[in-house]
Amino acid sequence: MDEVIGVGPGDEELAHEAAAVAVSWVLEGGLTEQQDSQLVNVARRGGSHDWMGEAMFVGRWAKALRDAVDGATDDEEGRQCVAVAKDTALLELRGRLLFHIDMLWNMPSSDHPGARESLRRIVAAGGSRSG
C-alpha cells in the first residue's frame, strides 16, 4: 500500500483505535515492556534523543493515567475523575500519534515500518497483555 504523506483518510480512526488499546493496556495494570516499546517505536526515527524523548513521554503519560485511576475514591466523584483521566489520556495519545503520522520523516524505511504500520500492530495486539 502506498503511504500518504501527512494525515490521510482513516488516520484519525487508526490513531484513536491505537490510543484506546494503549489506554486499555494501562488500565489492565500498566504497560508491559513490549507494549511500551510498541508505543515508543511509533515515533522511531533512528536517533537516540528521539527515542529517549518518546520513551519519557510514554512513561509520563502511562504514569499519569495509572496514578489517576489508583488514587480515585470508590464514589461518584472518584468515578468521574477516572472517566476524565481516561478521556484525557485518550485525547493526549491520539494527538501524539496523529502528529507522528503527519511527519514526513516517519514514512516506512528499510529499518522501520512507519507510523501507520506501527499503529496497525498496536491495534492488532488489542487487549493482549503480551502486546
All heavy atoms as an XYZ file, in Angstrom:
985
protein
N       0.837     -1.165      0.000
C       0.000      0.000      0.000
C       0.889      1.236      0.000
O       1.827      1.326      0.771
C      -0.902     -0.025      1.228
C      -1.631      1.268      1.434
S      -2.992      1.227      2.589
C      -2.178      1.020      4.144
N       0.569      2.199     -0.835
C       1.306      3.454     -0.850
C       0.901      4.281      0.353
O      -0.278      4.449      0.649
C       0.992      4.247     -2.126
C       1.562      3.571     -3.357
O       2.584      2.878     -3.218
O       0.981      3.729     -4.444
N       1.892      4.795      1.057
C       1.630      5.620      2.228
C       1.403      7.061      1.790
O       2.077      7.572      0.906
C       2.801      5.546      3.208
C       2.988      4.193      3.843
C       1.954      3.879      4.924
O       1.257      4.796      5.414
O       1.852      2.703      5.272
N       0.443      7.704      2.419
C       0.141      9.106      2.183
C       1.041      9.937      3.087
O       1.240      9.606      4.244
C      -1.342      9.390      2.522
C      -1.661     10.860      2.396
C      -2.248      8.544      1.654
N       1.607     11.004      2.542
C       2.385     11.916      3.373
C       1.398     12.821      4.088
O       0.517     13.414      3.474
C       3.373     12.742      2.526
C       4.404     11.811      1.906
C       4.033     13.814      3.381
C       5.358     12.487      0.963
N       1.538     12.939      5.382
C       0.594     13.710      6.179
C      -0.572     12.832      6.596
O      -0.635     11.648      6.296
N      -1.515     13.418      7.294
C      -2.681     12.693      7.776
C      -3.605     12.434      6.600
O      -3.995     13.342      5.894
C      -3.397     13.471      8.894
C      -4.659     12.761      9.335
C      -2.456     13.681     10.072
N      -3.925     11.164      6.388
C      -4.767     10.774      5.277
C      -6.064     10.140      5.742
O      -6.351     10.075      6.938
N      -6.851      9.649      4.782
C      -8.124      9.013      5.113
C      -7.922      7.833      6.071
O      -7.037      7.012      5.893
C      -8.637      8.515      3.764
C      -7.870      9.278      2.744
C      -6.559      9.632      3.370
N      -8.702      7.792      7.108
C      -8.642      6.697      8.058
C      -7.629      6.865      9.170
O      -7.626      6.093     10.134
N      -6.737      7.862      9.069
C      -5.691      8.022     10.076
C      -6.236      8.419     11.451
O      -5.727      7.978     12.472
C      -4.646      9.039      9.631
C      -3.746      8.496      8.529
O      -3.653      7.261      8.395
O      -3.148      9.309      7.812
N      -7.267      9.252     11.462
C      -7.837      9.674     12.753
C      -8.418      8.469     13.483
O      -8.208      8.296     14.686
C      -8.883     10.762     12.542
C      -8.261     12.004     11.941
C      -8.745     13.281     12.567
O      -9.473     13.230     13.568
O      -8.363     14.335     12.050
N      -9.122      7.619     12.751
C      -9.685      6.418     13.373
C      -8.577      5.457     13.818
O      -8.647      4.880     14.907
C     -10.625      5.696     12.405
C     -11.283      4.481     13.028
C     -12.280      3.809     12.104
O     -12.726      4.411     11.120
O     -12.595      2.639     12.388
N      -7.552      5.293     12.991
C      -6.428      4.421     13.346
C      -5.749      4.919     14.615
O      -5.465      4.134     15.538
C      -5.423      4.353     12.196
C      -4.160      3.516     12.431
C      -4.511      2.058     12.710
C      -3.231      3.635     11.217
N      -5.477      6.212     14.699
C      -4.837      6.781     15.889
C      -5.739      6.622     17.108
O      -5.261      6.298     18.201
C      -4.497      8.254     15.657
N      -7.035      6.828     16.926
C      -7.976      6.675     18.038
C      -8.002      5.221     18.531
O      -7.965      4.973     19.745
C      -9.376      7.108     17.609
C     -10.382      7.023     18.706
N     -10.541      8.005     19.644
C     -11.250      6.041     19.044
C     -11.475      7.643     20.502
N     -11.924      6.460     20.155
N      -8.057      4.275     17.604
C      -8.084      2.859     17.985
C      -6.809      2.456     18.712
O      -6.860      1.748     19.724
C      -8.281      1.975     16.753
C      -9.669      2.051     16.157
C      -9.799      1.233     14.879
O      -8.900      0.406     14.586
O     -10.790      1.429     14.165
N      -5.662      2.897     18.209
C      -4.389      2.561     18.856
C      -4.306      3.199     20.242
O      -3.843      2.559     21.195
C      -3.215      2.999     17.985
N      -4.761      4.433     20.368
C      -4.745      5.102     21.670
C      -5.681      4.379     22.642
O      -5.341      4.209     23.821
C      -5.141      6.566     21.517
N      -6.832      3.942     22.157
C      -7.773      3.213     23.017
C      -7.165      1.898     23.500
O      -7.340      1.512     24.662
C      -9.081      2.960     22.271
N      -6.444      1.218     22.633
C      -5.760     -0.016     23.038
C      -4.728      0.302     24.117
O      -4.640     -0.386     25.141
C      -5.108     -0.717     21.827
C      -4.130     -1.804     22.273
C      -6.173     -1.300     20.911
N      -3.943      1.354     23.914
C      -2.910      1.718     24.894
C      -3.535      2.087     26.239
O      -3.018      1.699     27.288
C      -2.051      2.858     24.358
N      -4.644      2.821     26.212
C      -5.342      3.152     27.463
C      -5.780      1.865     28.154
O      -5.598      1.707     29.360
C      -6.538      4.094     27.204
C      -7.448      4.175     28.423
C      -6.049      5.485     26.807
N      -6.311      0.921     27.384
C      -6.752     -0.345     27.999
C      -5.572     -1.095     28.602
O      -5.695     -1.701     29.667
C      -7.501     -1.222     26.983
O      -6.627     -1.824     26.062
N      -4.422     -1.048     27.956
C      -3.228     -1.700     28.497
C      -2.883     -1.111     29.863
O      -2.595     -1.844     30.802
C      -2.045     -1.545     27.567
C      -2.083     -2.367     26.310
C      -2.871     -3.466     26.056
C      -1.288     -2.170     25.145
N      -2.610     -3.947     24.801
C      -1.644     -3.175     24.221
C      -0.324     -1.239     24.794
C      -1.049     -3.279     22.966
C       0.261     -1.339     23.537
C      -0.102     -2.350     22.632
N      -2.892      0.207     29.963
C      -2.552      0.859     31.229
C      -3.583      0.497     32.293
O      -3.236      0.188     33.436
C      -2.436      2.390     31.056
C      -2.263      3.083     32.400
C      -1.285      2.734     30.122
N      -4.854      0.507     31.919
C      -5.907      0.213     32.884
C      -5.894     -1.245     33.333
O      -6.372     -1.563     34.424
C      -7.276      0.562     32.297
C      -7.493      2.047     32.008
C      -8.837      2.262     31.350
C      -7.350      2.883     33.278
N      -5.330     -2.120     32.522
C      -5.230     -3.536     32.878
C      -4.057     -3.807     33.809
O      -3.786     -4.947     34.146
C      -5.097     -4.393     31.620
C      -6.348     -4.447     30.777
C      -6.125     -5.103     29.423
O      -4.993     -5.548     29.126
O      -7.096     -5.159     28.653
N      -3.335     -2.782     34.191
C      -2.245     -2.991     35.138
C      -0.952     -2.310     34.763
O       0.053     -2.470     35.448
N      -0.930     -1.584     33.694
C       0.296     -0.899     33.276
C       0.854     -1.522     32.011
O       0.479     -2.610     31.613
N       1.745     -0.799     31.392
C       2.339     -1.261     30.141
C       3.393     -2.327     30.410
O       4.230     -2.162     31.295
C       2.996     -0.096     29.403
C       2.085      1.034     28.935
C       2.921      2.174     28.361
C       1.074      0.547     27.922
N       3.355     -3.382     29.632
C       4.455     -4.341     29.667
C       5.631     -3.704     28.923
O       5.473     -2.701     28.220
C       4.078     -5.664     28.985
O       3.863     -5.413     27.586
C       2.846     -6.294     29.610
N       6.782     -4.292     29.039
C       7.957     -3.767     28.326
C       7.709     -3.771     26.817
O       8.068     -2.825     26.109
C       9.183     -4.613     28.666
C      10.470     -4.055     28.098
C      11.683     -4.847     28.542
O      11.672     -5.420     29.643
O      12.652     -4.880     27.763
N       7.073     -4.821     26.323
C       6.803     -4.919     24.887
C       5.789     -3.866     24.437
O       5.951     -3.248     23.387
C       6.304     -6.311     24.531
C       6.102     -6.509     23.041
C       5.713     -7.937     22.690
O       5.513     -8.773     23.552
N       5.600     -8.202     21.406
N       4.748     -3.640     25.234
C       3.751     -2.626     24.888
C       4.368     -1.228     24.902
O       4.114     -0.424     23.997
C       2.571     -2.708     25.857
C       1.751     -3.961     25.686
C       0.835     -4.218     26.858
O       1.032     -3.706     27.964
N      -0.178     -5.035     26.629
N       5.174     -0.958     25.908
C       5.878      0.318     25.989
C       6.734      0.517     24.734
O       6.718      1.580     24.114
C       6.737      0.347     27.255
C       7.450      1.666     27.427
O       6.816      2.627     27.900
O       8.650      1.724     27.089
N       7.443     -0.518     24.358
C       8.301     -0.460     23.176
C       7.485     -0.210     21.909
O       7.891      0.566     21.042
C       9.095     -1.757     23.056
O       9.904     -1.735     21.910
N       6.329     -0.850     21.799
C       5.485     -0.633     20.625
C       5.062      0.828     20.515
O       5.077      1.399     19.426
C       4.232     -1.520     20.683
C       4.477     -2.951     20.313
C       3.190     -3.740     20.341
O       2.670     -4.069     21.404
N       2.670     -4.035     19.170
N       4.678      1.433     21.638
C       4.261      2.832     21.610
C       5.428      3.755     21.280
O       5.285      4.683     20.486
C       3.643      3.223     22.953
C       2.266      2.625     23.218
C       1.857      2.848     24.664
C       1.240      3.216     22.265
N       6.578      3.496     21.858
C       7.759      4.319     21.593
C       8.174      4.192     20.131
O       8.540      5.184     19.493
C       8.910      3.938     22.553
C      10.216      4.607     22.133
C       8.555      4.303     23.987
N       8.083      3.000     19.581
C       8.545      2.771     18.211
C       7.675      3.415     17.140
O       8.103      3.535     16.000
C       8.703      1.280     17.943
C       9.980      0.746     18.537
O      10.956      1.468     18.692
N       9.976     -0.521     18.898
N       6.470      3.860     17.493
C       5.644      4.590     16.520
C       6.419      5.800     16.019
O       6.369      6.143     14.847
C       4.300      5.023     17.146
C       3.551      5.963     16.209
C       3.446      3.810     17.480
N       7.166      6.413     16.918
C       7.870      7.655     16.585
C       9.328      7.453     16.233
O      10.047      8.421     16.013
C       7.780      8.610     17.768
N       9.763      6.229     16.160
C      11.191      5.986     15.967
C      11.704      6.555     14.651
O      11.137      6.317     13.610
C      11.467      4.481     15.994
C      12.938      4.216     16.162
C      13.224      2.752     16.211
N      14.041      2.476     15.043
C      13.870      1.463     14.234
N      12.930      0.604     14.436
N      14.662      1.298     13.218
N      12.776      7.282     14.771
C      13.406      7.860     13.585
C      14.876      7.492     13.537
O      15.587      7.914     12.658
C      13.247      9.375     13.588
C      11.802      9.798     13.535
C      11.653     11.290     13.604
N      11.956     11.886     14.886
C      11.185     11.847     15.966
N      10.073     11.169     15.949
N      11.531     12.462     17.065
N      15.324      6.744     14.518
C      16.706      6.302     14.492
C      17.609      6.986     15.482
O      18.589      6.413     15.911
N      17.323      8.213     15.860
C      18.192      8.923     16.783
C      17.894      8.577     18.229
O      16.740      8.426     18.612
N      18.928      8.451     19.019
C      18.726      8.076     20.415
C      17.991      9.163     21.193
O      17.211      8.868     22.087
C      20.063      7.758     21.082
O      20.899      8.893     21.076
N      18.190     10.437     20.858
C      17.491     11.509     21.561
C      16.002     11.439     21.272
O      15.186     11.668     22.162
C      18.045     12.879     21.184
C      19.436     13.100     21.668
N      19.752     13.117     23.003
C      20.589     13.295     20.998
C      21.050     13.327     23.135
N      21.581     13.431     21.937
N      15.629     11.123     20.042
C      14.218     10.986     19.686
C      13.598      9.837     20.472
O      12.510      9.958     21.016
C      14.052     10.727     18.188
C      14.491     11.905     17.352
O      14.414     13.047     17.838
O      14.926     11.676     16.215
N      14.293      8.711     20.525
C      13.787      7.550     21.237
C      13.628      7.864     22.715
O      12.616      7.535     23.326
C      14.739      6.362     21.042
C      14.284      5.148     21.770
C      13.444      4.189     21.302
C      14.611      4.774     23.112
N      13.227      3.236     22.264
C      13.937      3.576     23.393
C      15.408      5.339     24.100
C      14.030      2.932     24.614
C      15.496      4.699     25.325
C      14.819      3.511     25.570
N      14.628      8.508     23.299
C      14.576      8.836     24.725
C      13.429      9.789     25.025
O      12.703      9.611     26.003
C      15.903      9.432     25.188
C      17.011      8.402     25.273
S      18.660      9.073     25.614
C      18.377     10.306     26.823
N      13.236     10.773     24.176
C      12.140     11.724     24.372
C      10.785     11.047     24.299
O       9.894     11.321     25.111
N      10.626     10.165     23.344
C       9.347      9.462     23.210
C       9.139      8.495     24.363
O       8.023      8.367     24.880
C       9.276      8.724     21.869
C       7.881      8.312     21.488
C       6.930      9.488     21.293
O       7.363     10.628     21.065
O       5.708      9.249     21.374
N      10.199      7.830     24.791
C      10.095      6.916     25.937
C       9.685      7.689     27.189
O       8.860      7.209     27.980
C      11.420      6.190     26.154
N      10.226      8.876     27.360
C       9.856      9.706     28.516
C       8.393     10.120     28.425
O       7.667     10.078     29.428
C      10.772     10.927     28.609
C      12.186     10.574     29.029
S      13.345     11.962     28.953
C      12.598     13.124     30.059
N       7.937     10.519     27.233
C       6.532     10.898     27.069
C       5.621      9.720     27.408
O       4.663      9.863     28.163
C       6.232     11.378     25.641
C       4.747     11.490     25.398
C       4.062     12.619     25.817
C       4.040     10.457     24.802
C       2.690     12.701     25.641
C       2.664     10.541     24.624
C       1.991     11.663     25.039
N       5.893      8.554     26.847
C       5.049      7.382     27.076
C       5.029      7.028     28.560
O       3.967      6.743     29.130
C       5.508      6.179     26.213
C       4.820      4.890     26.646
C       5.231      6.456     24.734
N       6.188      7.065     29.208
C       6.249      6.764     30.635
C       5.438      7.734     31.474
O       4.681      7.319     32.371
N       5.577      9.024     31.193
C       4.811     10.042     31.940
C       3.315      9.905     31.672
O       2.497     10.022     32.581
C       5.291     11.440     31.579
C       6.618     11.822     32.194
C       6.917     13.310     32.033
N       6.754     13.769     30.664
C       7.751     13.881     29.784
N       8.978     13.583     30.136
N       7.511     14.312     28.562
N       2.964      9.657     30.410
C       1.563      9.512     30.024
C       0.927      8.332     30.764
O      -0.150      8.474     31.362
C       1.482      9.326     28.491
C       0.129      8.955     28.023
C      -0.905      9.811     27.750
C      -0.371      7.633     27.789
N      -2.013      9.090     27.358
C      -1.704      7.762     27.377
C       0.191      6.361     27.891
C      -2.500      6.662     27.065
C      -0.601      5.264     27.577
C      -1.926      5.412     27.170
N       1.582      7.185     30.751
C       1.039      5.989     31.411
C       0.971      6.193     32.929
O      -0.004      5.799     33.572
C       1.890      4.765     31.070
N       1.994      6.825     33.504
C       2.017      7.050     34.951
C       0.893      7.988     35.372
O       0.231      7.759     36.393
C       3.370      7.604     35.388
C       3.475      7.790     36.897
C       4.826      8.337     37.297
C       5.005      8.511     38.785
N       3.859      8.841     39.588
N       0.656      9.031     34.617
C      -0.415      9.979     34.953
C      -1.771      9.275     34.949
O      -2.594      9.486     35.855
C      -0.410     11.150     33.975
N      -2.019      8.451     33.954
C      -3.284      7.722     33.894
C      -3.380      6.739     35.047
O      -4.390      6.655     35.736
C      -3.430      7.007     32.552
C      -4.669      6.121     32.390
C      -5.962      6.893     32.662
C      -4.680      5.512     30.983
N      -2.327      5.970     35.269
C      -2.332      4.961     36.339
C      -2.517      5.625     37.702
O      -3.285      5.154     38.542
C      -1.016      4.184     36.290
C      -0.966      2.926     37.076
C      -1.819      1.850     36.444
N      -2.886      1.568     37.389
C      -3.994      0.922     37.113
N      -4.223      0.482     35.915
N      -4.894      0.709     38.025
N      -1.825      6.746     37.938
C      -1.944      7.462     39.213
C      -3.370      7.972     39.427
O      -3.897      7.907     40.543
C      -0.963      8.631     39.287
C       0.474      8.190     39.485
O       0.725      6.982     39.735
O       1.369      9.068     39.366
N      -3.992      8.491     38.373
C      -5.365      8.992     38.492
C      -6.328      7.860     38.842
O      -7.213      8.017     39.684
C      -5.797      9.670     37.190
N      -6.145      6.721     38.210
C      -7.024      5.574     38.473
C      -6.767      5.022     39.870
O      -7.703      4.763     40.639
C      -6.826      4.475     37.398
C      -7.546      3.199     37.772
C      -7.296      4.985     36.043
N      -5.503      4.848     40.226
C      -5.160      4.281     41.533
C      -5.557      5.198     42.680
O      -5.875      4.727     43.773
C      -3.665      3.975     41.615
C      -3.260      2.816     40.723
O      -4.152      2.074     40.247
O      -2.047      2.656     40.486
N      -5.547      6.495     42.453
C      -5.859      7.448     43.510
C      -7.331      7.799     43.628
O      -7.721      8.537     44.531
N      -8.149      7.263     42.755
C      -9.570      7.603     42.762
C     -10.301      6.891     43.895
O      -9.987      5.751     44.233
C     -10.206      7.233     41.428
N     -11.243      7.594     44.459
C     -12.080      7.005     45.500
C     -13.214      6.219     44.853
O     -13.533      6.418     43.677
C     -12.661      8.107     46.401
O     -13.346      9.062     45.572
C     -11.561      8.810     47.178
N     -13.818      5.334     45.626
C     -14.895      4.484     45.096
C     -16.257      5.137     45.355
O     -17.100      4.606     46.065
C     -14.832      3.090     45.733
C     -15.763      2.112     45.026
O     -16.142      2.389     43.866
O     -16.115      1.091     45.640
N     -16.414      6.315     44.794
C     -17.692      7.018     44.877
C     -17.919      7.725     43.538
O     -17.114      7.595     42.611
C     -17.715      7.999     46.051
C     -16.594      9.038     45.999
O     -15.955      9.200     44.939
O     -16.359      9.697     47.023
N     -18.999      8.448     43.437
C     -19.336      9.102     42.163
C     -18.248     10.073     41.722
O     -17.867     10.115     40.558
C     -20.680      9.821     42.268
C     -21.149     10.423     40.958
C     -21.280      9.416     39.817
O     -21.612      8.242     40.065
O     -21.031      9.802     38.653
N     -17.720     10.842     42.651
C     -16.662     11.789     42.312
C     -15.420     11.063     41.803
O     -14.802     11.471     40.824
C     -16.301     12.649     43.518
C     -15.275     13.715     43.205
C     -14.970     14.590     44.402
O     -15.737     14.588     45.383
O     -13.945     15.292     44.346
N     -15.054      9.972     42.450
C     -13.910      9.173     42.021
C     -14.122      8.591     40.637
O     -13.209      8.587     39.804
N     -15.321      8.090     40.387
C     -15.615      7.527     39.057
C     -15.563      8.596     37.975
O     -15.095      8.353     36.867
C     -16.966      6.815     39.079
C     -16.910      5.475     39.819
C     -18.205      4.701     39.724
N     -19.272      5.263     40.541
C     -19.423      5.081     41.855
N     -18.556      4.339     42.510
N     -20.417      5.638     42.509
N     -16.016      9.801     38.315
C     -15.930     10.910     37.361
C     -14.476     11.280     37.093
O     -14.109     11.550     35.941
C     -16.696     12.128     37.864
C     -18.193     11.985     37.755
C     -18.927     13.221     38.261
O     -18.431     13.947     39.129
N     -20.105     13.459     37.713
N     -13.662     11.282     38.131
C     -12.236     11.586     37.956
C     -11.568     10.557     37.049
O     -10.760     10.907     36.189
C     -11.524     11.631     39.311
S     -11.920     13.091     40.285
N     -11.903      9.279     37.232
C     -11.342      8.226     36.392
C     -11.799      8.407     34.947
O     -10.992      8.283     34.010
C     -11.725      6.826     36.923
C     -11.399      5.739     35.906
C     -11.014      6.553     38.240
N     -13.078      8.721     34.743
C     -13.591      8.923     33.384
C     -12.879     10.083     32.695
O     -12.497      9.982     31.525
C     -15.106      9.160     33.416
N     -12.664     11.165     33.428
C     -11.955     12.328     32.867
C     -10.509     11.950     32.561
O      -9.974     12.313     31.497
C     -12.038     13.544     33.821
C     -11.072     14.640     33.407
C     -13.458     14.071     33.876
N      -9.863     11.224     33.462
C      -8.468     10.814     33.240
C      -8.357      9.925     32.006
O      -7.427     10.079     31.205
C      -7.926     10.091     34.471
N      -9.288      8.993     31.834
C      -9.265      8.113     30.658
C      -9.476      8.908     29.383
O      -8.749      8.716     28.397
C     -10.335      7.025     30.793
C      -9.970      5.978     31.818
C     -11.070      5.018     32.200
C     -12.040      4.579     31.195
N     -13.022      3.603     31.697
N     -10.452      9.819     29.394
C     -10.715     10.646     28.209
C      -9.510     11.526     27.875
O      -9.135     11.664     26.708
C     -11.943     11.531     28.415
C     -13.255     10.755     28.412
O     -13.254      9.579     27.984
O     -14.268     11.323     28.849
N      -8.910     12.112     28.895
C      -7.738     12.972     28.696
C      -6.569     12.169     28.131
O      -5.905     12.600     27.179
C      -7.336     13.644     30.020
O      -8.441     14.433     30.481
C      -6.105     14.515     29.846
N      -6.323     10.992     28.703
C      -5.231     10.140     28.222
C      -5.464      9.735     26.772
O      -4.536      9.738     25.962
C      -5.093      8.905     29.110
N      -6.687      9.401     26.446
C      -7.023      9.014     25.074
C      -6.765     10.165     24.109
O      -6.117      9.976     23.067
C      -8.481      8.562     25.002
C      -8.976      8.057     23.666
C      -8.278      6.759     23.280
C     -10.480      7.839     23.709
N      -7.226     11.351     24.458
C      -7.028     12.517     23.585
C      -5.555     12.886     23.444
O      -5.095     13.216     22.347
C      -7.829     13.713     24.106
C      -9.338     13.601     23.956
C     -10.031     14.759     24.674
C      -9.735     13.565     22.488
N      -4.815     12.850     24.566
C      -3.386     13.185     24.509
C      -2.629     12.229     23.601
O      -1.840     12.658     22.751
C      -2.769     13.126     25.910
C      -3.110     14.278     26.792
C      -2.535     14.133     28.192
O      -2.039     13.040     28.551
O      -2.588     15.124     28.935
N      -2.856     10.937     23.791
C      -2.108      9.966     22.997
C      -2.568      9.983     21.540
O      -1.737      9.905     20.630
C      -2.244      8.563     23.584
C      -1.331      7.518     22.943
C       0.148      7.932     23.023
C      -1.541      6.159     23.577
N      -3.852     10.131     21.310
C      -4.361     10.202     19.937
C      -3.707     11.368     19.194
O      -3.247     11.221     18.055
C      -5.880     10.374     19.950
C      -6.498     10.480     18.593
C      -8.010     10.741     18.740
N      -8.579     11.132     17.495
C      -8.582     12.375     17.021
N      -8.013     13.352     17.697
N      -9.125     12.648     15.857
N      -3.626     12.517     19.835
C      -2.984     13.678     19.212
C      -1.509     13.431     18.935
O      -0.999     13.803     17.873
N      -0.849     12.790     19.862
C       0.576     12.475     19.683
C       0.768     11.516     18.510
O       1.679     11.682     17.697
C       1.119     11.854     20.976
C       2.574     11.560     20.971
C       3.332     12.692     21.534
N       4.736     12.381     21.720
C       5.556     13.174     22.343
N       5.131     14.306     22.857
N       6.823     12.870     22.456
N      -0.087     10.504     18.417
C       0.024      9.527     17.328
C      -0.265     10.173     15.977
O       0.419      9.884     14.989
C      -0.906      8.346     17.587
C      -0.608      7.547     18.872
C      -1.674      6.478     19.082
C       0.786      6.969     18.864
N      -1.253     11.051     15.926
C      -1.534     11.765     14.670
C      -0.352     12.641     14.267
O      -0.033     12.756     13.079
C      -2.799     12.608     14.793
C      -4.099     11.839     14.679
C      -5.275     12.730     15.061
C      -4.276     11.266     13.281
N       0.294     13.251     15.232
C       1.490     14.053     14.953
C       2.541     13.194     14.257
O       3.150     13.600     13.274
C       2.041     14.639     16.260
C       3.432     15.198     16.132
C       3.642     16.431     15.549
C       4.527     14.477     16.589
C       4.931     16.946     15.431
C       5.808     14.987     16.476
C       6.013     16.225     15.896
N       2.757     11.977     14.776
C       3.766     11.107     14.184
C       3.376     10.648     12.783
O       4.242     10.508     11.923
C       4.061      9.916     15.103
C       4.747     10.328     16.353
N       5.921     11.055     16.376
C       4.416     10.153     17.648
C       6.271     11.294     17.611
N       5.368     10.753     18.413
N       2.103     10.432     12.547
C       1.646     10.094     11.198
C       1.908     11.264     10.256
O       2.312     11.081      9.106
C       0.150      9.736     11.185
C      -0.076      8.393     11.865
C      -0.398      9.711      9.758
C      -1.542      8.045     12.068
N       1.680     12.462     10.739
C       1.758     13.662      9.910
C       3.182     14.023      9.493
O       3.382     14.747      8.526
C       1.130     14.834     10.662
C       0.828     16.011      9.759
O       0.520     15.791      8.570
O       0.884     17.148     10.239
N       4.168     13.498     10.194
C       5.540     13.875      9.913
C       6.119     13.072      8.749
O       6.054     11.855      8.725
C       6.414     13.689     11.155
C       5.934     14.474     12.368
S       5.509     16.220     12.100
C       6.894     16.872     11.283
N       6.699     13.764      7.817
C       7.305     13.148      6.637
C       8.379     12.148      7.023
O       8.530     11.104      6.413
C       7.905     14.233      5.732
C       8.707     13.768      4.524
C       7.810     12.958      3.590
C       9.302     14.949      3.784
N       9.138     12.434      8.107
C      10.244     11.568      8.483
C       9.788     10.245      9.067
O      10.577      9.393      9.389
C      11.202     12.245      9.444
C      10.569     13.102     10.502
C      10.612     14.468     10.540
C       9.831     12.705     11.646
N       9.934     14.925     11.643
C       9.444     13.862     12.333
C       9.432     11.477     12.156
C       8.695     13.843     13.501
C       8.684     11.449     13.313
C       8.326     12.619     13.979
N       8.500     10.058      9.214
C       8.036      8.803      9.794
C       7.422      7.896      8.741
O       6.558      7.071      9.035
C       7.069      9.033     10.947
C       7.226      7.954     11.999
O       7.755      6.891     11.718
N       6.774      8.230     13.189
N       7.878      8.025      7.532
C       7.446      7.124      6.460
C       8.207      5.804      6.600
O       9.261      5.752      7.226
C       7.732      7.766      5.097
C       6.982      9.069      4.868
S       5.203      8.856      4.884
C       4.980      8.032      3.332
N       7.689      4.752      6.003
C       8.398      3.463      6.092
C       9.802      3.571      5.514
O      10.055      4.316      4.580
C       7.544      2.533      5.231
C       6.207      3.176      5.161
C       6.448      4.658      5.248
N      10.717      2.821      6.118
C      12.082      2.747      5.618
C      12.553      1.311      5.768
O      11.817      0.453      6.252
C      12.993      3.694      6.409
O      13.094      3.244      7.746
N      13.781      1.050      5.404
C      14.298     -0.315      5.479
C      14.369     -0.835      6.911
O      14.302     -2.032      7.144
C      15.681     -0.400      4.830
O      16.581      0.447      5.516
N      14.475      0.074      7.902
C      14.593     -0.392      9.285
C      13.421      0.013     10.179
O      13.454     -0.179     11.387
C      15.909      0.100      9.900
C      15.955      1.611     10.038
O      15.178      2.298      9.342
O      16.750      2.095     10.843
N      12.361      0.587      9.609
C      11.187      0.978     10.395
C       9.951      0.878      9.514
O       9.956      1.360      8.387
C      11.361      2.406     10.916
C      10.248      2.825     11.827
N       9.210      3.589     11.410
C      10.021      2.556     13.130
C       8.371      3.800     12.415
N       8.854      3.174     13.475
N       8.874      0.261     10.026
C       7.682      0.074      9.202
C       6.878      1.350      8.976
O       5.972      1.369      8.144
C       6.864     -0.940     10.002
C       7.265     -0.713     11.421
C       8.734     -0.336     11.352
N       7.189      2.414      9.680
C       6.426      3.651      9.567
C       5.367      3.722     10.657
O       5.004      2.724     11.275
N       4.886      4.939     10.898
C       3.941      5.157     11.995
C       2.649      4.386     11.794
O       2.126      3.777     12.724
C       3.652      6.648     12.139
N       2.108      4.402     10.579
C       0.830      3.727     10.353
C       0.917      2.233     10.628
O       0.050      1.667     11.293
C       0.344      3.980      8.928
C      -0.156      5.375      8.689
C      -0.664      5.545      7.259
N      -1.024      6.921      7.004
C      -0.183      7.841      6.543
N       1.076      7.539      6.296
N      -0.598      9.081      6.331
N       1.937      1.591     10.119
C       2.073      0.157     10.342
C       2.307     -0.132     11.822
O       1.783     -1.118     12.357
C       3.191     -0.442      9.496
C       3.331     -1.950      9.642
C       2.059     -2.730      9.315
O       1.238     -2.278      8.494
O       1.880     -3.819      9.913
N       3.061      0.710     12.492
C       3.263      0.546     13.929
C       1.924      0.632     14.667
O       1.659     -0.157     15.580
C       4.219      1.609     14.459
O       5.506      1.449     13.911
N       1.074      1.576     14.273
C      -0.243      1.703     14.895
C      -1.128      0.501     14.576
O      -1.864      0.020     15.443
C      -0.927      2.991     14.453
C      -0.263      4.282     14.915
C      -1.025      5.491     14.395
C      -0.142      4.326     16.420
N      -1.053      0.018     13.346
C      -1.845     -1.178     12.983
C      -1.452     -2.363     13.854
O      -2.298     -3.164     14.253
C      -1.637     -1.511     11.505
C      -2.298     -0.527     10.558
C      -2.093     -0.928      9.094
N      -2.419      0.193      8.238
C      -1.553      0.904      7.522
N      -0.267      0.603      7.516
N      -1.956      1.913      6.787
N      -0.175     -2.474     14.171
C       0.300     -3.571     15.016
C      -0.233     -3.432     16.443
O      -0.565     -4.420     17.088
C       1.829     -3.617     15.014
C       2.386     -4.044     13.669
C       3.894     -3.974     13.632
N       4.382     -4.298     12.297
C       5.655     -4.316     11.963
N       6.586     -4.031     12.861
N       6.018     -4.616     10.734
N      -0.305     -2.210     16.928
C      -0.858     -1.978     18.259
C      -2.334     -2.361     18.284
O      -2.801     -3.057     19.188
C      -0.651     -0.506     18.692
C       0.833     -0.250     18.955
C      -1.492     -0.158     19.908
C       1.204      1.207     19.114
N      -3.075     -1.929     17.280
C      -4.499     -2.255     17.214
C      -4.692     -3.755     17.112
O      -5.558     -4.343     17.783
C      -5.182     -1.521     16.025
C      -6.595     -2.019     15.805
C      -5.164     -0.011     16.255
N      -3.865     -4.428     16.310
C      -3.980     -5.884     16.163
C      -3.689     -6.598     17.467
O      -4.300     -7.631     17.768
C      -3.031     -6.369     15.074
N      -2.774     -6.039     18.270
C      -2.448     -6.648     19.560
C      -3.628     -6.528     20.529
O      -3.791     -7.360     21.409
C      -1.191     -6.013     20.159
N      -4.437     -5.504     20.342
C      -5.627     -5.328     21.162
C      -5.336     -5.357     22.643
O      -4.368     -4.798     23.112
N      -6.200     -6.032     23.367
C      -6.097     -6.076     24.814
C      -5.121     -7.107     25.328
O      -5.079     -7.372     26.524
N      -4.332     -7.694     24.465
C      -3.397     -8.733     24.889
C      -2.350     -8.172     25.832
O      -1.708     -7.175     25.541
C      -2.713     -9.316     23.651
O      -1.597    -10.083     23.998
N      -2.146     -8.805     26.974
C      -1.135     -8.331     27.926
C       0.272     -8.490     27.384
O       1.169     -7.782     27.779
C      -1.235     -9.101     29.266
C      -2.367     -8.703     30.115
C      -2.396     -7.250     30.497
N      -1.220     -6.864     31.255
C      -0.746     -5.637     31.333
N      -1.319     -4.655     30.706
N       0.309     -5.363     32.058
N       0.459     -9.410     26.469
C       1.809     -9.558     25.896
C       2.074     -8.492     24.857
O       3.205     -8.231     24.507
C       1.994    -10.942     25.280
O       1.110    -11.117     24.203
N       0.989     -7.865     24.361
C       1.138     -6.767     23.405
C       1.568     -7.274     22.100
O       2.064     -6.712     21.226
